[in-house]
Amino acid sequence: MFHLAWPWMALLLPLPWLMLRVRRTAEPGGSALYLPFAASVTVPAATATLPRGMLALLTAVWALLVLAAMRPQWLGQPLPVPTSGRQIILAIDCSGSMATEDMEGGESRLQVIQDVAGRFIDQRRGDQIGLILFGTQPYLQAPLTTDVSTVHQFLNEAVVGVAGPQTAIGDAIGLAIKELRQRERAGGAAMHQSVLILLTDGGNDAGVMPPLEAARLAAQTGLRIFTVGVGAAAEQSFFGLSSGNTDLDVDLLKKIASITGGEYFRATDADALTAAYHEIDELEPVSGHKQWLRPAAEWFAWPLGLALLLSVPAAWLMSERI
């Protein structure tokens, strides 16, 4: 679609004619109105007797210059532009037990999380997503960003044991709070618009900060925490042998979610984990309003170039007349 960015520049079209009228008004006998400043406006006297062809050429040059000043553009089809909505940090447990293959399809707990959480990340376009990997210590693998594809890639590259063999749940929450506070000071979204999704298959057995103390600090700053316990359900056989995930501290994860106004989910297989992420997606919908942008191609160079080409013969003809 053709568009003029500065249409008001069309007001300059009659400027040469006005300058000529001002000069004639200043000449003796030109009019009863006398303008003292008009003597400074220098318009060649020959312009009053220019041939029609020359006058048309000069008019065309001026019209093209004004058209270039109006910034003609060609607007393309509207394209959606992602906006920044909520701030969501995923804290993924990468301790040694995450290598256990008790979910389904012969995949480890971490591999199932990578698949399901990756799809969740891809659906959160418009939000800022961050990634924390934690074990004995937490690491900020991806700071908050709208580049969800990069966060997804970092998640796929996570390996069991990369952060140590143990589980520091409290320190992972503390690192998330630190990252969100730094973003808030830098002009980011307020922390009451922030969410932490913490996935683990065990209990807190490492770290400096107690998990419940970290949860209370998160609640004070407005950070909601959704906790997800992963791993097959614990079962006890007839002979007293236990199977499944017996290390998961369900009570702790429920308390963390309750203190911060979040929820606890139990994911015993990929379907349950998908359902948990689906429910979180409904509880925390993408809050960024979709915006649209029309790509614009500037066309001012065409009338400007044509005006310069026409000015060459115009200048030569004017020099011949003077």
N, C-alpha and C positions, 0 to 999 in steps of 0.2 A: 504494500500500500504506500502510495506517495504521500509525503508529509513535509511540511515546512516548520523547522524548529523555531525560527525567529520571524514569523510573518510580519511583525510590526516594522521590520526594516523596509517594507514597501513604502513607508511614509517618506523615504528619501527619493522616490522616483521623480517628483516634481521639483527637486532642488535646483537643477540647472535652469529651468524655466523661471523659477522665483528669483535666482541671482540675476538673470537677464532683465527681468522686470524691475528689480531694485536699481540696477544701473541706469536703465532708461528713465526711471523716475528722478534720479539724481541729475540727469542732463538738463541744461537750460532749455526751457520750453517743453520739456517732456511732460510735466504735470504741475499742478499748483502745489503739490506736496513736495517739500524739499527734505532730503535725508542727508545730513552731513557725513555720516559714516559710509555712505554708498560709494564714495570715491575710492575707498580701499578695495572694493570688489572689482577685480580686473578681469573683464571678459573681453576678448578680442572683438574689435568692431566688425571684423569680417564675418563674424557669426551671424550678424543680422542679414547678410546677403548671401549666405551659403546656398549652393544648389540643393535641390531636394534630395538627391542621392547622397551627398555628403552629410546633410542633416540627418537622414535616415541611418547612415552608418554610425554617426556619433551617438544617436539615440539608442541604437542597438547595443553599442559598447556599454553605455551607462546602464541600460536595463539588465544586461547580463551581469554587470558588477553588483547591482542591487540584488538580483536573484541569487548570486553566490553568497551574498551577505545574509540572505534569509535562510541559509543552510538547508537546502533540499536534501531529503533523506528517503530511503526506501526501507520501510519497516517490514520485517519478516513475520512469520507466524509466532504467536505468543508461546513462550516456553516457561514451564514451571521452575521456580527458584526455591530451593530449600531454605527454610528459616529455622532459627534456633528456638527450640521449645524447651522441654525439660532437660535437666542434666542427669544422666543415668550412668552410674559406675557399676560394672560387673566385677565382683571379687571372686575369683575362681581358685579353689583349693587344688594345689598341684603337689601335695604331699605324697609319700611313697604308696599309701593305700589306694590312691586314685588309679593305680595300674591294675587293680582287681577287675577281673572280667566276669562280673555277675549280673550284668544288665541284660543284654540280648545280642544275638548275632555274633557272639564271640568278641565283642568290642569291650575295651576297658571303660571304666566310669568316665575318665577324662575324654575319651573319644566320643562318647555319647553326648557329653556336655558340649563339646566343640561343634558337633553337628546341630544340635537343637538350639543352643545359644547363638550360633552363627546365623541361623534363620531369623531369630528374634532381632539380632542387630540389624540385619538387612531391612527389616520392616520399620525401623525407627528413624527413617530419613526425616529430617526436620528437627531432630533432637541432637544434643551433644552427648556422645558416648565415650566413656573411659574404661580402661581395663587394668585391674590389679590381679597379679598372680601371687599367691601366698603359700608358704609352707612353714618352715621354721622362722622365716622372715617374709614380710610383704614387699613387693616391688611394683612400682607404677610402670606397667608395660606400655600403656598408651594413655597420654593425658587426654582430657576432654576435648573432643573434636567432632565436627559434623562430617568428617570423612569416614563414614561407617565401613567402607570397603577396606581401609587400612586397618581399622580395629579388628575386623573379621579376620584379616590375614594374620595379625599378631596372635589372635586366639588360636588359629590353626597351627601356629608354630610353637605353641606351648608344649612342653614335655614334662612328664612326671619327674619330680625331684629337682626341678630347676631352681626352686626356692628353698630346698632343704626337705628332709624326710618328715618333720613334725608339722603341727597345725597351730598357727598363731592367729586365732580368730579376732581377738581384741586388737592386736596390732594392725590387722587388715582394716578394721573399722576406723582406727585412728588415722591411718594413712589416707583413707577416703575423706575424712573430715578435713585433714590438712590440705588436700588438693582442692576441695570445694571452697575452703576459706580463702586460699590464694586466688582462686578465680573470682570470688566475690569482691575481694579488695581491688582486683584489676578491672572491675566493672562488669563482671559476668552476672548471671542470674542469681537471685537470692537463694539461700540454701533451702527455703521452704518449697522451692520448685525442684528439689534434688531428690534422687532416689538411689539407694544402694541395694543391689541384688547379690546376696552372698550365698555361694554354693559350696557345700562341704560334705564330707562323708565321715567326719569324726568329731571329736571334742577338742576343746582348747587344751593343749599340752605344751605350749611354748609361748614365747613373747613376754613383753614387759607389762602391757596394759591389760587389766582384767576385762573380759568381754562385757560384763554387765555395766561396769563403769564406763566403758566406751559407748555402750548403748545409751546410757543416760546422758552422756555428753552430746551424742547425736540428736537425741530428743530435744535437748535445750537449744540446739542450733536449727531445728526444723527438718533434719534429715530423716526420711523414712527408710526403714530397712526391711526388705523382704528376704527371708531366709528359706533356703531349699536344702533339704537333706537328701542325699543321693545314695544309691546302693540298694541291693536286693533286701527285702524284708527279712529280719532276723527270725530264724526258725530253730526249733529244738527237736531233734529226732527222738525216736523211741529209746535209743540207747544213751540219751543225755548229751549227744553231740550237737553243737550249735553251728548253724550255717547262716549265710547272708551277712549283712552289715550289723555287727554287734557293738561297734565302737561309736556309733552315732549318738551324740548327746542331744536328744530330741527336746528335753526340758530347757536346755540352754538356748537352743535356737528359737523355741516358742517365746521365751522370756525376752530375747533380743527384739523379736518382731513386735511383741506386745508393748514394750516400753516405748518404741519409736512410732507406733501407730501403723506398723506394717502387718504382714501376715506370714505364717509359716506354711510351707508346702512340703509334701513328702513325694519323692520321685524314685520309685522302685524300678522303673524301666523307662525306655525312651518315650513311650506314649504318655506316661504320667508326667515326665519332665516337660513334654510338649504342652500338656494341659496346664501345667503350672505357669509356663511362660505365657500361654494364651490368656490366662486369668489375670496375670500381671499386666499384660498389654491392655486389657479392658479396664483395669483399675487405674492405670496411668496412661491414658490415651495421648497420642502425639499432640502437643499443645501448640505447635507452630502453625500459624495460619498460612495456607498456601498462597504464594504470591506469583505473579506472572510478569515476565519481561519480554518485550519485543526487541529482538536484535535489530540494530539500525546500521544501514550502510550509507555513509556520507557521500553525497553527489555534488557538493559545492565545487569540486575541482573541475567538473565539466563546463559549467557556464563561465568560471573564472578563466580557464584555458582558452575558451572560445573568445572571450572578451580581449584577452591579450593578443590573440591572433588578429582580430579585427582592428586592434589599436595600431598595428604596424602600418597598414595602408592608410588609416585615418591620419596618423601623424605625418606620413609622407605627403598626402594631399594637402594638409594644413600648411606644411612648410612651403609647398609650391605656391600657395595663395598669399603668404605673407611676404 
